[in-house]
């Protein structure tokens, strides 16, 4: 005769798996009322919602914020030195504090997103980033610029 195809069967009372060739799953172990059989008939948990193309675009743009902040800022360091009457070392420090704050805040923001949800934390950090960017643009002294770049680094996380 013809042999039925093999299939993977999972016993509901454990995570044991076995190959079954007779076309029937193994008999569930349970009480006379069929508690194990009813456990096997539970519907699967709901799947995660699908992301649409717009979601991917937003996530991609949010991921580019840190690189954008540095790439637009670095070519203008000499202008910052002239405008704020600062030294090259002081202006270079604004890049370093931004990166340090980004590295320091990332695990904290990750924890907060686990606790409060991703959407709330993304909106909050984006607001912090905008405050830091506006503060950087309006900074009258190198001290204010350092503080604003710290805030911006936290917002980038």
C-alpha positions in Angstrom: 0.0 0.0 0.0 0.7 3.6 0.0 2.4 5.1 3.0 0.8 8.3 4.3 3.2 11.3 4.5 5.0 12.0 7.7 4.0 15.1 9.7 5.1 16.8 12.9 2.7 16.4 15.8 3.1 18.2 19.1 1.6 16.8 22.3 -0.4 19.4 24.1 0.8 18.4 27.6 4.4 19.0 26.8 6.7 20.4 24.2 7.6 16.9 22.9 7.3 16.5 19.2 7.0 13.2 17.3 6.6 12.2 13.7 3.3 10.5 13.0 2.9 8.4 9.9 -0.6 7.2 10.2 -2.3 10.5 9.6 -3.4 10.9 13.2 -1.9 12.9 16.0 -0.8 11.0 19.1 -3.5 10.6 21.7 -3.4 13.4 24.2 -2.7 12.5 27.8 -5.3 13.8 30.2 -8.3 13.0 32.3 -11.4 11.3 31.2 -13.1 14.7 30.5 -10.6 15.4 27.7 -8.9 18.4 29.3 -5.8 17.8 27.3 -7.8 17.5 24.1 -9.5 20.9 24.8 -6.2 22.5 25.5 -5.0 21.4 22.1 -8.0 23.1 20.4 -7.2 26.6 21.8 -6.8 29.2 19.0 -3.3 30.6 18.5 -2.4 33.9 20.1 -3.1 37.0 18.0 -0.3 38.0 15.7 1.5 41.3 15.9 -0.1 44.1 13.8 1.4 44.5 10.4 3.6 47.6 9.7 2.6 49.6 6.6 5.0 51.4 4.3 4.4 54.7 6.1 5.5 53.2 9.4 8.8 52.0 7.8 9.4 55.5 6.4 8.8 57.1 9.8 11.1 54.6 11.5 13.8 55.1 8.9 13.6 58.9 9.2 13.8 58.6 13.0 16.8 56.4 12.8 18.6 59.0 10.6 18.3 61.8 13.2 21.6 61.2 14.9 23.6 61.0 11.7 21.8 64.1 10.4 22.7 66.0 13.5 26.4 65.2 13.2 26.7 65.4 9.4 25.2 68.9 9.2 27.1 70.2 12.2 30.6 69.0 11.6 31.2 71.0 8.4 30.2 74.2 10.2 32.5 74.0 13.2 34.7 76.9 12.0 31.6 79.1 11.7 30.6 78.1 15.3 34.1 79.0 16.5 33.8 82.5 14.9 30.2 83.1 15.9 30.6 82.2 19.6 34.2 83.4 20.0 35.2 79.9 21.2 38.2 77.7 20.8 38.4 74.8 18.4 38.6 72.5 21.5 35.5 73.9 23.0 33.5 73.5 19.8 34.8 69.9 19.3 33.6 69.2 22.8 30.1 69.9 21.7 30.3 66.8 19.4 31.7 64.6 22.1 29.1 65.6 24.8 26.4 64.9 22.2 27.7 61.4 21.6 28.3 60.7 25.3 24.7 61.7 26.1 23.4 59.6 23.3 25.3 56.6 24.6 24.3 57.3 28.2 20.6 57.8 27.5 20.0 55.0 25.0 19.6 52.2 27.6 17.5 54.4 29.8 15.2 55.3 26.9 15.0 51.6 26.0 13.9 50.7 29.5 11.3 53.6 29.5 9.9 52.4 26.1 9.5 48.9 27.6 7.6 50.4 30.6 5.5 53.1 28.9 5.3 52.0 25.3 7.3 52.8 22.2 5.0 55.5 20.8 5.0 57.6 24.0 8.8 57.4 24.3 9.4 58.1 20.6 7.3 61.2 20.8 8.9 62.4 24.0 12.5 61.9 22.8 11.6 63.6 19.5 10.4 66.6 21.5 13.6 66.6 23.6 15.6 66.5 20.4 13.7 69.5 18.9 14.3 71.5 22.1 18.0 70.7 22.0 18.2 71.6 18.3 16.4 74.9 18.8 18.6 75.6 21.8 21.7 74.8 19.7 20.6 77.2 17.0 19.9 80.0 19.5 22.8 79.5 21.8 24.5 82.8 22.6 27.6 81.3 24.2 29.6 78.1 24.0 28.3 77.1 27.5 24.7 77.3 26.2 25.7 75.3 23.1 27.2 72.6 25.2 24.1 72.3 27.3 21.8 72.3 24.2 23.9 69.6 22.5 23.6 67.5 25.7 19.8 67.8 25.5 20.0 67.0 21.8 22.0 63.9 22.5 19.4 62.6 24.9 16.7 63.3 22.3 18.6 61.3 19.7 18.5 58.2 21.8 
